Amino acid sequence: MTETDCGDIVSYYSTVRQFNRQAAFFRIKSAAVQSAAVAFCHAEWIANSCISFHEYARKD
């Protein structure tokens, strides 16, 4: 997975979250997306460009 892919995950997560904030299924999906991002993004890229993803994840 490339840095662009990581950015796409963050964008997808952020966008879907806006429309599914109260949806129960989204809590499951967000966990899956988080796992995918952590597994495939480079560690330093998570620490920098993907930080917004983790900030969103913590708001659940």
N, CA, C and O atoms as a Maestro MAE file, in Angstrom:
{
 s_m_m2io_version
 :::
 2.0.0
}

f_m_ct {
 s_m_title
 :::
 protein
 m_atom[240] {
  # First column is atom index #
  i_m_mmod_type
  r_m_x_coord
  r_m_y_coord
  r_m_z_coord
  i_m_residue_number
  s_m_chain_name
  s_m_pdb_residue_name
  s_m_pdb_atom_name
  i_m_atomic_number
  :::
  1 25 0.852 -1.195 0.000 1 A "MET " " N  " 7
  2 3 0.000 0.000 0.000 1 A "MET " " CA " 6
  3 2 0.885 1.241 0.000 1 A "MET " " C  " 6
  4 15 1.861 1.315 0.747 1 A "MET " " O  " 8
  5 25 0.547 2.195 -0.823 2 A "THR " " N  " 7
  6 3 1.358 3.402 -0.957 2 A "THR " " CA " 6
  7 2 0.852 4.503 -0.045 2 A "THR " " C  " 6
  8 15 -0.185 4.357 0.602 2 A "THR " " O  " 8
  9 25 1.583 5.600 0.005 3 A "GLU " " N  " 7
  10 3 1.142 6.734 0.815 3 A "GLU " " CA " 6
  11 2 -0.180 7.283 0.290 3 A "GLU " " C  " 6
  12 15 -1.019 7.751 1.060 3 A "GLU " " O  " 8
  13 25 -0.358 7.222 -1.038 4 A "THR " " N  " 7
  14 3 -1.615 7.682 -1.624 4 A "THR " " CA " 6
  15 2 -2.767 6.816 -1.142 4 A "THR " " C  " 6
  16 15 -3.841 7.328 -0.826 4 A "THR " " O  " 8
  17 25 -2.553 5.519 -1.084 5 A "ASP " " N  " 7
  18 3 -3.587 4.610 -0.579 5 A "ASP " " CA " 6
  19 2 -3.954 4.965 0.854 5 A "ASP " " C  " 6
  20 15 -5.127 4.962 1.227 5 A "ASP " " O  " 8
  21 25 -2.943 5.270 1.647 6 A "CYS " " N  " 7
  22 3 -3.178 5.639 3.038 6 A "CYS " " CA " 6
  23 2 -4.029 6.891 3.093 6 A "CYS " " C  " 6
  24 15 -4.977 6.968 3.875 6 A "CYS " " O  " 8
  25 25 -3.696 7.867 2.271 7 A "GLY " " N  " 7
  26 3 -4.479 9.103 2.232 7 A "GLY " " CA " 6
  27 2 -5.913 8.846 1.818 7 A "GLY " " C  " 6
  28 15 -6.837 9.482 2.325 7 A "GLY " " O  " 8
  29 25 -6.100 7.903 0.886 8 A "ASP " " N  " 7
  30 3 -7.445 7.555 0.438 8 A "ASP " " CA " 6
  31 2 -8.248 6.944 1.576 8 A "ASP " " C  " 6
  32 15 -9.443 7.209 1.707 8 A "ASP " " O  " 8
  33 25 -7.598 6.126 2.400 9 A "ILE " " N  " 7
  34 3 -8.280 5.526 3.552 9 A "ILE " " CA " 6
  35 2 -8.738 6.625 4.503 9 A "ILE " " C  " 6
  36 15 -9.869 6.603 4.989 9 A "ILE " " O  " 8
  37 25 -7.858 7.583 4.767 10 A "VAL " " N  " 7
  38 3 -8.209 8.676 5.671 10 A "VAL " " CA " 6
  39 2 -9.381 9.467 5.102 10 A "VAL " " C  " 6
  40 15 -10.322 9.801 5.823 10 A "VAL " " O  " 8
  41 25 -9.320 9.768 3.797 11 A "SER " " N  " 7
  42 3 -10.387 10.533 3.160 11 A "SER " " CA " 6
  43 2 -11.712 9.773 3.204 11 A "SER " " C  " 6
  44 15 -12.758 10.351 3.499 11 A "SER " " O  " 8
  45 25 -11.659 8.474 2.910 12 A "TYR " " N  " 7
  46 3 -12.856 7.639 2.924 12 A "TYR " " CA " 6
  47 2 -13.452 7.602 4.324 12 A "TYR " " C  " 6
  48 15 -14.654 7.790 4.509 12 A "TYR " " O  " 8
  49 25 -12.599 7.360 5.295 13 A "TYR " " N  " 7
  50 3 -13.048 7.281 6.683 13 A "TYR " " CA " 6
  51 2 -13.726 8.580 7.103 13 A "TYR " " C  " 6
  52 15 -14.811 8.563 7.684 13 A "TYR " " O  " 8
  53 25 -13.076 9.714 6.802 14 A "SER " " N  " 7
  54 3 -13.601 11.013 7.199 14 A "SER " " CA " 6
  55 2 -14.929 11.316 6.519 14 A "SER " " C  " 6
  56 15 -15.861 11.806 7.156 14 A "SER " " O  " 8
  57 25 -15.015 11.022 5.217 15 A "THR " " N  " 7
  58 3 -16.226 11.311 4.452 15 A "THR " " CA " 6
  59 2 -17.395 10.449 4.894 15 A "THR " " C  " 6
  60 15 -18.487 10.961 5.144 15 A "THR " " O  " 8
  61 25 -17.175 9.143 4.993 16 A "VAL " " N  " 7
  62 3 -18.250 8.236 5.387 16 A "VAL " " CA " 6
  63 2 -18.720 8.555 6.794 16 A "VAL " " C  " 6
  64 15 -19.913 8.485 7.091 16 A "VAL " " O  " 8
  65 25 -17.784 8.904 7.653 17 A "ARG " " N  " 7
  66 3 -18.124 9.218 9.035 17 A "ARG " " CA " 6
  67 2 -19.137 10.361 9.113 17 A "ARG " " C  " 6
  68 15 -20.041 10.331 9.948 17 A "ARG " " O  " 8
  69 25 -18.992 11.340 8.272 18 A "GLN " " N  " 7
  70 3 -19.893 12.487 8.293 18 A "GLN " " CA " 6
  71 2 -21.337 12.082 8.036 18 A "GLN " " C  " 6
  72 15 -22.264 12.661 8.601 18 A "GLN " " O  " 8
  73 25 -21.522 11.071 7.167 19 A "PHE " " N  " 7
  74 3 -22.870 10.665 6.796 19 A "PHE " " CA " 6
  75 2 -23.406 9.500 7.619 19 A "PHE " " C  " 6
  76 15 -24.594 9.184 7.541 19 A "PHE " " O  " 8
  77 25 -22.554 8.863 8.397 20 A "ASN " " N  " 7
  78 3 -22.981 7.669 9.148 20 A "ASN " " CA " 6
  79 2 -22.650 7.786 10.632 20 A "ASN " " C  " 6
  80 15 -22.429 6.781 11.308 20 A "ASN " " O  " 8
  81 25 -22.618 9.018 11.133 21 A "ARG " " N  " 7
  82 3 -22.147 9.261 12.488 21 A "ARG " " CA " 6
  83 2 -22.912 8.444 13.528 21 A "ARG " " C  " 6
  84 15 -22.340 8.026 14.535 21 A "ARG " " O  " 8
  85 25 -24.198 8.217 13.287 22 A "GLN " " N  " 7
  86 3 -25.019 7.517 14.274 22 A "GLN " " CA " 6
  87 2 -25.317 6.065 13.904 22 A "GLN " " C  " 6
  88 15 -26.032 5.365 14.620 22 A "GLN " " O  " 8
  89 25 -24.748 5.615 12.754 23 A "ALA " " N  " 7
  90 3 -25.080 4.262 12.289 23 A "ALA " " CA " 6
  91 2 -24.295 3.203 13.050 23 A "ALA " " C  " 6
  92 15 -23.073 3.294 13.164 23 A "ALA " " O  " 8
  93 25 -24.995 2.199 13.572 24 A "ALA " " N  " 7
  94 3 -24.333 1.157 14.356 24 A "ALA " " CA " 6
  95 2 -23.338 0.368 13.510 24 A "ALA " " C  " 6
  96 15 -22.263 0.010 13.992 24 A "ALA " " O  " 8
  97 25 -23.689 0.093 12.240 25 A "PHE " " N  " 7
  98 3 -22.784 -0.690 11.394 25 A "PHE " " CA " 6
  99 2 -21.479 0.040 11.167 25 A "PHE " " C  " 6
  100 15 -20.447 -0.587 10.931 25 A "PHE " " O  " 8
  101 25 -21.515 1.372 11.237 26 A "PHE " " N  " 7
  102 3 -20.310 2.133 10.948 26 A "PHE " " CA " 6
  103 2 -19.239 1.920 12.007 26 A "PHE " " C  " 6
  104 15 -18.048 2.001 11.710 26 A "PHE " " O  " 8
  105 25 -19.651 1.651 13.231 27 A "ARG " " N  " 7
  106 3 -18.660 1.387 14.277 27 A "ARG " " CA " 6
  107 2 -17.831 0.161 13.911 27 A "ARG " " C  " 6
  108 15 -16.624 0.123 14.149 27 A "ARG " " O  " 8
  109 25 -18.490 -0.840 13.331 28 A "ILE " " N  " 7
  110 3 -17.768 -2.044 12.897 28 A "ILE " " CA " 6
  111 2 -16.868 -1.707 11.715 28 A "ILE " " C  " 6
  112 15 -15.706 -2.112 11.676 28 A "ILE " " O  " 8
  113 25 -17.411 -0.965 10.752 29 A "LYS " " N  " 7
  114 3 -16.644 -0.613 9.565 29 A "LYS " " CA " 6
  115 2 -15.438 0.249 9.943 29 A "LYS " " C  " 6
  116 15 -14.351 0.062 9.396 29 A "LYS " " O  " 8
  117 25 -15.620 1.192 10.873 30 A "SER " " N  " 7
  118 3 -14.516 2.064 11.248 30 A "SER " " CA " 6
  119 2 -13.378 1.260 11.866 30 A "SER " " C  " 6
  120 15 -12.206 1.569 11.654 30 A "SER " " O  " 8
  121 25 -13.728 0.228 12.629 31 A "ALA " " N  " 7
  122 3 -12.693 -0.616 13.228 31 A "ALA " " CA " 6
  123 2 -11.927 -1.364 12.145 31 A "ALA " " C  " 6
  124 15 -10.710 -1.523 12.237 31 A "ALA " " O  " 8
  125 25 -12.638 -1.821 11.122 32 A "ALA " " N  " 7
  126 3 -11.985 -2.531 10.020 32 A "ALA " " CA " 6
  127 2 -11.074 -1.593 9.239 32 A "ALA " " C  " 6
  128 15 -9.962 -1.970 8.868 32 A "ALA " " O  " 8
  129 25 -11.535 -0.388 8.992 33 A "VAL " " N  " 7
  130 3 -10.733 0.598 8.264 33 A "VAL " " CA " 6
  131 2 -9.494 0.965 9.075 33 A "VAL " " C  " 6
  132 15 -8.401 1.100 8.524 33 A "VAL " " O  " 8
  133 25 -9.668 1.124 10.385 34 A "GLN " " N  " 7
  134 3 -8.539 1.453 11.245 34 A "GLN " " CA " 6
  135 2 -7.490 0.345 11.193 34 A "GLN " " C  " 6
  136 15 -6.295 0.619 11.081 34 A "GLN " " O  " 8
  137 25 -7.940 -0.900 11.276 35 A "SER " " N  " 7
  138 3 -7.024 -2.029 11.226 35 A "SER " " CA " 6
  139 2 -6.264 -2.060 9.905 35 A "SER " " C  " 6
  140 15 -5.062 -2.326 9.878 35 A "SER " " O  " 8
  141 25 -6.971 -1.785 8.810 36 A "ALA " " N  " 7
  142 3 -6.334 -1.778 7.493 36 A "ALA " " CA " 6
  143 2 -5.274 -0.686 7.407 36 A "ALA " " C  " 6
  144 15 -4.184 -0.912 6.881 36 A "ALA " " O  " 8
  145 25 -5.588 0.472 7.911 37 A "ALA " " N  " 7
  146 3 -4.641 1.585 7.853 37 A "ALA " " CA " 6
  147 2 -3.395 1.294 8.675 37 A "ALA " " C  " 6
  148 15 -2.272 1.536 8.232 37 A "ALA " " O  " 8
  149 25 -3.608 0.772 9.877 38 A "VAL " " N  " 7
  150 3 -2.479 0.457 10.746 38 A "VAL " " CA " 6
  151 2 -1.613 -0.641 10.140 38 A "VAL " " C  " 6
  152 15 -0.387 -0.602 10.240 38 A "VAL " " O  " 8
  153 25 -2.264 -1.622 9.508 39 A "ALA " " N  " 7
  154 3 -1.532 -2.756 8.962 39 A "ALA " " CA " 6
  155 2 -0.724 -2.386 7.726 39 A "ALA " " C  " 6
  156 15 0.367 -2.920 7.528 39 A "ALA " " O  " 8
  157 25 -1.237 -1.479 6.886 40 A "PHE " " N  " 7
  158 3 -0.621 -1.247 5.594 40 A "PHE " " CA " 6
  159 2 0.120 0.077 5.432 40 A "PHE " " C  " 6
  160 15 0.974 0.189 4.553 40 A "PHE " " O  " 8
  161 25 -0.176 1.065 6.241 41 A "CYS " " N  " 7
  162 3 0.535 2.338 6.132 41 A "CYS " " CA " 6
  163 2 1.912 2.213 6.786 41 A "CYS " " C  " 6
  164 15 2.082 1.506 7.780 41 A "CYS " " O  " 8
  165 25 2.882 2.909 6.214 42 A "HIS " " N  " 7
  166 3 4.201 2.905 6.844 42 A "HIS " " CA " 6
  167 2 4.106 3.618 8.188 42 A "HIS " " C  " 6
  168 15 3.358 4.585 8.328 42 A "HIS " " O  " 8
  169 25 4.853 3.147 9.163 43 A "ALA " " N  " 7
  170 3 4.754 3.682 10.526 43 A "ALA " " CA " 6
  171 2 4.980 5.190 10.565 43 A "ALA " " C  " 6
  172 15 4.223 5.910 11.216 43 A "ALA " " O  " 8
  173 25 6.005 5.674 9.882 44 A "GLU " " N  " 7
  174 3 6.280 7.108 9.910 44 A "GLU " " CA " 6
  175 2 5.193 7.899 9.202 44 A "GLU " " C  " 6
  176 15 4.943 9.061 9.525 44 A "GLU " " O  " 8
  177 25 4.543 7.253 8.223 45 A "TRP " " N  " 7
  178 3 3.480 7.959 7.500 45 A "TRP " " CA " 6
  179 2 2.237 8.067 8.361 45 A "TRP " " C  " 6
  180 15 1.524 9.068 8.305 45 A "TRP " " O  " 8
  181 25 1.973 7.037 9.160 46 A "ILE " " N  " 7
  182 3 0.863 7.083 10.116 46 A "ILE " " CA " 6
  183 2 1.117 8.216 11.115 46 A "ILE " " C  " 6
  184 15 0.218 8.991 11.440 46 A "ILE " " O  " 8
  185 25 2.340 8.293 11.585 47 A "ALA " " N  " 7
  186 3 2.678 9.279 12.608 47 A "ALA " " CA " 6
  187 2 2.544 10.713 12.093 47 A "ALA " " C  " 6
  188 15 2.318 11.638 12.875 47 A "ALA " " O  " 8
  189 25 2.683 10.897 10.775 48 A "ASN " " N  " 7
  190 3 2.605 12.242 10.213 48 A "ASN " " CA " 6
  191 2 1.302 12.487 9.456 48 A "ASN " " C  " 6
  192 15 0.370 13.082 9.998 48 A "ASN " " O  " 8
  193 25 1.235 12.034 8.213 49 A "SER " " N  " 7
  194 3 0.087 12.330 7.356 49 A "SER " " CA " 6
  195 2 -1.188 11.635 7.781 49 A "SER " " C  " 6
  196 15 -2.280 12.102 7.457 49 A "SER " " O  " 8
  197 25 -1.076 10.528 8.498 50 A "CYS " " N  " 7
  198 3 -2.281 9.784 8.887 50 A "CYS " " CA " 6
  199 2 -2.769 10.149 10.281 50 A "CYS " " C  " 6
  200 15 -3.679 9.504 10.801 50 A "CYS " " O  " 8
  201 25 -2.188 11.163 10.891 51 A "ILE " " N  " 7
  202 3 -2.567 11.506 12.258 51 A "ILE " " CA " 6
  203 2 -4.048 11.876 12.353 51 A "ILE " " C  " 6
  204 15 -4.699 11.585 13.356 51 A "ILE " " O  " 8
  205 25 -4.575 12.514 11.314 52 A "SER " " N  " 7
  206 3 -5.985 12.896 11.350 52 A "SER " " CA " 6
  207 2 -6.883 11.666 11.420 52 A "SER " " C  " 6
  208 15 -7.957 11.704 12.021 52 A "SER " " O  " 8
  209 25 -6.437 10.577 10.802 53 A "PHE " " N  " 7
  210 3 -7.207 9.333 10.859 53 A "PHE " " CA " 6
  211 2 -7.356 8.870 12.294 53 A "PHE " " C  " 6
  212 15 -8.448 8.492 12.718 53 A "PHE " " O  " 8
  213 25 -6.268 8.898 13.042 54 A "HIS " " N  " 7
  214 3 -6.304 8.432 14.421 54 A "HIS " " CA " 6
  215 2 -7.117 9.383 15.295 54 A "HIS " " C  " 6
  216 15 -7.758 8.947 16.252 54 A "HIS " " O  " 8
  217 25 -7.097 10.680 14.976 55 A "GLU " " N  " 7
  218 3 -7.900 11.629 15.737 55 A "GLU " " CA " 6
  219 2 -9.385 11.332 15.534 55 A "GLU " " C  " 6
  220 15 -10.169 11.389 16.481 55 A "GLU " " O  " 8
  221 25 -9.769 11.017 14.298 56 A "TYR " " N  " 7
  222 3 -11.158 10.646 14.029 56 A "TYR " " CA " 6
  223 2 -11.521 9.361 14.758 56 A "TYR " " C  " 6
  224 15 -12.596 9.249 15.347 56 A "TYR " " O  " 8
  225 25 -10.611 8.394 14.711 57 A "ALA " " N  " 7
  226 3 -10.892 7.097 15.325 57 A "ALA " " CA " 6
  227 2 -11.136 7.241 16.825 57 A "ALA " " C  " 6
  228 15 -11.996 6.559 17.382 57 A "ALA " " O  " 8
  229 25 -10.386 8.121 17.479 58 A "ARG " " N  " 7
  230 3 -10.530 8.293 18.927 58 A "ARG " " CA " 6
  231 2 -11.855 8.936 19.311 58 A "ARG " " C  " 6
  232 15 -12.270 8.830 20.465 58 A "ARG " " O  " 8
  233 25 -12.534 9.605 18.370 59 A "LYS " " N  " 7
  234 3 -13.788 10.282 18.699 59 A "LYS " " CA " 6
  235 2 -14.951 9.321 18.853 59 A "LYS " " C  " 6
  236 15 -16.010 9.707 19.349 59 A "LYS " " O  " 8
  237 25 -14.770 8.054 18.430 60 A "ASP " " N  " 7
  238 3 -15.816 7.059 18.647 60 A "ASP " " CA " 6
  239 2 -15.910 6.777 20.146 60 A "ASP " " C  " 6
  240 15 -16.730 5.963 20.570 60 A "ASP " " O  " 8
  :::
 }
 m_bond[239] {
  # First column is bond index #
  i_m_from
  i_m_to
  i_m_order
  :::
  1 1 2 1
  2 2 3 1
  3 3 4 2
  4 3 5 1
  5 5 6 1
  6 6 7 1
  7 7 8 2
  8 7 9 1
  9 9 10 1
  10 10 11 1
  11 11 12 2
  12 11 13 1
  13 13 14 1
  14 14 15 1
  15 15 16 2
  16 15 17 1
  17 17 18 1
  18 18 19 1
  19 19 20 2
  20 19 21 1
  21 21 22 1
  22 22 23 1
  23 23 24 2
  24 23 25 1
  25 25 26 1
  26 26 27 1
  27 27 28 2
  28 27 29 1
  29 29 30 1
  30 30 31 1
  31 31 32 2
  32 31 33 1
  33 33 34 1
  34 34 35 1
  35 35 36 2
  36 35 37 1
  37 37 38 1
  38 38 39 1
  39 39 40 2
  40 39 41 1
  41 41 42 1
  42 42 43 1
  43 43 44 2
  44 43 45 1
  45 45 46 1
  46 46 47 1
  47 47 48 2
  48 47 49 1
  49 49 50 1
  50 50 51 1
  51 51 52 2
  52 51 53 1
  53 53 54 1
  54 54 55 1
  55 55 56 2
  56 55 57 1
  57 57 58 1
  58 58 59 1
  59 59 60 2
  60 59 61 1
  61 61 62 1
  62 62 63 1
  63 63 64 2
  64 63 65 1
  65 65 66 1
  66 66 67 1
  67 67 68 2
  68 67 69 1
  69 69 70 1
  70 70 71 1
  71 71 72 2
  72 71 73 1
  73 73 74 1
  74 74 75 1
  75 75 76 2
  76 75 77 1
  77 77 78 1
  78 78 79 1
  79 79 80 2
  80 79 81 1
  81 81 82 1
  82 82 83 1
  83 83 84 2
  84 83 85 1
  85 85 86 1
  86 86 87 1
  87 87 88 2
  88 87 89 1
  89 89 90 1
  90 90 91 1
  91 91 92 2
  92 91 93 1
  93 93 94 1
  94 94 95 1
  95 95 96 2
  96 95 97 1
  97 97 98 1
  98 98 99 1
  99 99 100 2
  100 99 101 1
  101 101 102 1
  102 102 103 1
  103 103 104 2
  104 103 105 1
  105 105 106 1
  106 106 107 1
  107 107 108 2
  108 107 109 1
  109 109 110 1
  110 110 111 1
  111 111 112 2
  112 111 113 1
  113 113 114 1
  114 114 115 1
  115 115 116 2
  116 115 117 1
  117 117 118 1
  118 118 119 1
  119 119 120 2
  120 119 121 1
  121 121 122 1
  122 122 123 1
  123 123 124 2
  124 123 125 1
  125 125 126 1
  126 126 127 1
  127 127 128 2
  128 127 129 1
  129 129 130 1
  130 130 131 1
  131 131 132 2
  132 131 133 1
  133 133 134 1
  134 134 135 1
  135 135 136 2
  136 135 137 1
  137 137 138 1
  138 138 139 1
  139 139 140 2
  140 139 141 1
  141 141 142 1
  142 142 143 1
  143 143 144 2
  144 143 145 1
  145 145 146 1
  146 146 147 1
  147 147 148 2
  148 147 149 1
  149 149 150 1
  150 150 151 1
  151 151 152 2
  152 151 153 1
  153 153 154 1
  154 154 155 1
  155 155 156 2
  156 155 157 1
  157 157 158 1
  158 158 159 1
  159 159 160 2
  160 159 161 1
  161 161 162 1
  162 162 163 1
  163 163 164 2
  164 163 165 1
  165 165 166 1
  166 166 167 1
  167 167 168 2
  168 167 169 1
  169 169 170 1
  170 170 171 1
  171 171 172 2
  172 171 173 1
  173 173 174 1
  174 174 175 1
  175 175 176 2
  176 175 177 1
  177 177 178 1
  178 178 179 1
  179 179 180 2
  180 179 181 1
  181 181 182 1
  182 182 183 1
  183 183 184 2
  184 183 185 1
  185 185 186 1
  186 186 187 1
  187 187 188 2
  188 187 189 1
  189 189 190 1
  190 190 191 1
  191 191 192 2
  192 191 193 1
  193 193 194 1
  194 194 195 1
  195 195 196 2
  196 195 197 1
  197 197 198 1
  198 198 199 1
  199 199 200 2
  200 199 201 1
  201 201 202 1
  202 202 203 1
  203 203 204 2
  204 203 205 1
  205 205 206 1
  206 206 207 1
  207 207 208 2
  208 207 209 1
  209 209 210 1
  210 210 211 1
  211 211 212 2
  212 211 213 1
  213 213 214 1
  214 214 215 1
  215 215 216 2
  216 215 217 1
  217 217 218 1
  218 218 219 1
  219 219 220 2
  220 219 221 1
  221 221 222 1
  222 222 223 1
  223 223 224 2
  224 223 225 1
  225 225 226 1
  226 226 227 1
  227 227 228 2
  228 227 229 1
  229 229 230 1
  230 230 231 1
  231 231 232 2
  232 231 233 1
  233 233 234 1
  234 234 235 1
  235 235 236 2
  236 235 237 1
  237 237 238 1
  238 238 239 1
  239 239 240 2
  :::
 }
}
